[in-house]
Amino acid sequence: MGIYDVPAKHLIEETAEKLKGEIEQPEFVSYAKTGMHKERSPQREDWFYVRMGSILYRTFKWNVIGTEGLRTYYGGRKRRGLKTEHHYKASGKVIRSAVQALEKAGYLERAKPKGRKITGKGQKLLNETSKIVVKNLEAGKYVKKIRVEKVDAKAKATKEALKERDRKDAPKKEEKGFKKGGKK
């Protein structure tokens, strides 16, 4: 199984877990938003590592990445009240910091003439992580979360009673004087 054979979501999550032990996140991360299109900063504590894992995966897919391309990719729409929505790019500081940290760790390197590309060490990390994801998939670690609606027994009984009452009160077509084949 390779990198493309596993779900990207699980691959990125597992890569982020591995990066936590190797790379230290910058101090500004606890205060930063991911872009001006967002209202608040991310709720997850480890969102910076997830973004680094995603950037590493994106680099593998695109071969060569640049900050502006990643800013566009991670950007999003901003709802502006009565005005039409507009696409805004993501934060360049966050992306630059993540790319520089990955380059310092040896997972990315400079490409000619511009941008960054993945190194052998980065490909090896993604391949090993994809094997871990396959094992976890087979073991059933990733369970799809199903939304369960809590139905109160009393509310369910009331709903059934209302349906039954509506069925009884509804006039039948034959009672109104209509026959099956035509007019009265």
GUVEXDREN-155264 format. One record per residue (C-alpha): x, y, z. Coordinates in nm, 2 decimals. Example, Ala and Ser with C-alpha at 12.3 -4.5 7.8 and 13.67 -1.06 7.14 Angstrom:
% residues 2
(node (1.23,-0.45,0.78));
(node (1.37,-0.11,0.71));
% end
This chain:
% residues 184
(node (0.00,0.00,0.00));
(node (0.12,0.34,-0.09));
(node (0.05,0.70,0.00));
(node (-0.23,0.73,-0.25));
(node (-0.40,0.41,-0.13));
(node (-0.49,0.54,0.21));
(node (-0.74,0.81,0.30));
(node (-0.55,1.15,0.31));
(node (-0.73,1.25,0.63));
(node (-0.59,0.96,0.83));
(node (-0.25,0.99,0.67));
(node (-0.22,1.36,0.76));
(node (-0.34,1.29,1.12));
(node (-0.08,1.02,1.17));
(node (0.20,1.23,1.01));
(node (0.11,1.51,1.25));
(node (0.15,1.28,1.54));
(node (0.50,1.18,1.42));
(node (0.59,1.55,1.37));
(node (0.50,1.64,1.72));
(node (0.80,1.46,1.86));
(node (1.04,1.61,1.61));
(node (0.94,1.97,1.55));
(node (0.87,2.24,1.81));
(node (0.58,2.47,1.72));
(node (0.64,2.85,1.73));
(node (0.51,3.06,2.01));
(node (0.27,3.27,1.80));
(node (0.06,2.96,1.71));
(node (-0.16,2.97,2.02));
(node (-0.28,3.32,1.92));
(node (-0.28,3.31,1.54));
(node (-0.57,3.26,1.30));
(node (-0.52,3.05,0.99));
(node (-0.64,3.33,0.77));
(node (-0.85,3.65,0.76));
(node (-1.15,3.45,0.63));
(node (-1.17,3.28,0.97));
(node (-1.34,3.44,1.27));
(node (-1.14,3.27,1.54));
(node (-0.82,3.08,1.59));
(node (-0.84,2.69,1.56));
(node (-0.99,2.50,1.85));
(node (-0.74,2.21,1.83));
(node (-0.42,2.25,2.03));
(node (-0.21,2.06,1.77));
(node (-0.35,2.23,1.46));
(node (0.00,2.35,1.35));
(node (0.12,2.00,1.33));
(node (-0.18,1.90,1.13));
(node (-0.11,2.19,0.89));
(node (0.25,2.07,0.86));
(node (0.14,1.72,0.78));
(node (-0.10,1.85,0.52));
(node (0.17,2.07,0.36));
(node (0.40,1.76,0.34));
(node (0.13,1.56,0.18));
(node (0.05,1.85,-0.06));
(node (0.42,1.87,-0.15));
(node (0.42,1.50,-0.24));
(node (0.12,1.55,-0.46));
(node (0.22,1.87,-0.63));
(node (0.60,1.80,-0.65));
(node (0.69,2.17,-0.61));
(node (0.51,2.40,-0.37));
(node (0.53,2.77,-0.31));
(node (0.39,2.99,-0.03));
(node (0.14,3.17,-0.26));
(node (0.00,2.84,-0.40));
(node (-0.05,2.71,-0.05));
(node (-0.21,3.03,0.07));
(node (-0.46,3.00,-0.21));
(node (-0.52,2.63,-0.14));
(node (-0.58,2.68,0.24));
(node (-0.78,3.01,0.19));
(node (-1.15,3.02,0.20));
(node (-1.46,3.23,0.16));
(node (-1.55,3.52,0.39));
(node (-1.91,3.60,0.44));
(node (-1.93,3.98,0.45));
(node (-2.28,4.04,0.56));
(node (-2.51,4.18,0.29));
(node (-2.22,4.20,0.04));
(node (-2.12,3.91,-0.18));
(node (-1.88,3.66,-0.03));
(node (-1.52,3.67,-0.14));
(node (-1.23,3.43,-0.14));
(node (-0.94,3.53,0.08));
(node (-0.60,3.37,0.10));
(node (-0.47,3.20,0.41));
(node (-0.21,3.34,0.65));
(node (0.13,3.36,0.49));
(node (0.31,3.36,0.83));
(node (0.17,3.03,0.93));
(node (0.25,2.86,0.60));
(node (0.60,3.01,0.58));
(node (0.67,2.90,0.94));
(node (0.55,2.55,0.87));
(node (0.75,2.52,0.55));
(node (1.06,2.65,0.71));
(node (1.02,2.41,1.00));
(node (0.98,2.12,0.76));
(node (1.28,2.23,0.57));
(node (1.49,2.26,0.89));
(node (1.39,1.91,0.99));
(node (1.50,1.78,0.65));
(node (1.16,1.69,0.50));
(node (1.16,1.96,0.23));
(node (1.43,2.12,0.03));
(node (1.46,2.42,-0.21));
(node (1.36,2.36,-0.57));
(node (1.50,2.54,-0.87));
(node (1.41,2.80,-0.98));
(node (1.15,2.86,-0.70));
(node (0.96,2.68,-0.43));
(node (1.02,2.37,-0.22));
(node (1.01,2.00,-0.30));
(node (1.00,1.69,-0.09));
(node (1.31,1.51,0.01));
(node (1.38,1.13,0.04));
(node (1.33,1.16,0.41));
(node (0.99,1.32,0.36));
(node (0.88,1.05,0.12));
(node (1.00,0.79,0.36));
(node (0.80,0.95,0.65));
(node (0.48,0.95,0.44));
(node (0.54,0.59,0.32));
(node (0.60,0.46,0.67));
(node (0.29,0.66,0.79));
(node (0.08,0.51,0.52));
(node (0.17,0.16,0.63));
(node (0.07,0.25,0.99));
(node (-0.26,0.38,0.85));
(node (-0.33,0.06,0.67));
(node (-0.27,-0.14,0.99));
(node (-0.50,0.09,1.18));
(node (-0.77,0.06,0.91));
(node (-0.75,-0.32,0.93));
(node (-0.76,-0.31,1.31));
(node (-1.07,-0.08,1.29));
(node (-0.91,0.21,1.48));
(node (-1.07,0.47,1.25));
(node (-1.44,0.45,1.32));
(node (-1.68,0.66,1.12));
(node (-1.87,0.88,1.36));
(node (-2.24,0.83,1.32));
(node (-2.47,1.10,1.44));
(node (-2.72,0.94,1.67));
(node (-3.04,1.13,1.74));
(node (-3.17,1.09,2.09));
(node (-3.54,1.03,2.07));
(node (-3.74,1.06,2.39));
(node (-3.99,0.78,2.44));
(node (-4.27,1.03,2.53));
(node (-4.20,1.25,2.23));
(node (-4.20,0.94,2.00));
(node (-4.54,0.83,2.14));
(node (-4.69,1.17,2.10));
(node (-4.57,1.19,1.74));
(node (-4.72,0.85,1.66));
(node (-5.05,0.95,1.82));
(node (-5.06,1.27,1.61));
(node (-5.00,1.07,1.29));
(node (-5.28,0.82,1.38));
(node (-5.52,1.11,1.45));
(node (-5.44,1.27,1.12));
(node (-5.51,0.94,0.94));
(node (-5.85,0.90,1.10));
(node (-5.95,1.26,1.04));
(node (-5.85,1.27,0.68));
(node (-6.17,1.23,0.46));
(node (-6.17,0.94,0.22));
(node (-6.23,1.02,-0.15));
(node (-6.53,0.79,-0.17));
(node (-6.71,0.96,0.12));
(node (-6.70,1.29,-0.06));
(node (-6.90,1.15,-0.34));
(node (-6.62,1.07,-0.58));
(node (-6.61,0.73,-0.74));
(node (-6.31,0.56,-0.86));
(node (-6.40,0.57,-1.23));
(node (-6.53,0.93,-1.28));
(node (-6.78,1.20,-1.18));
(node (-7.09,1.16,-0.95));
% end
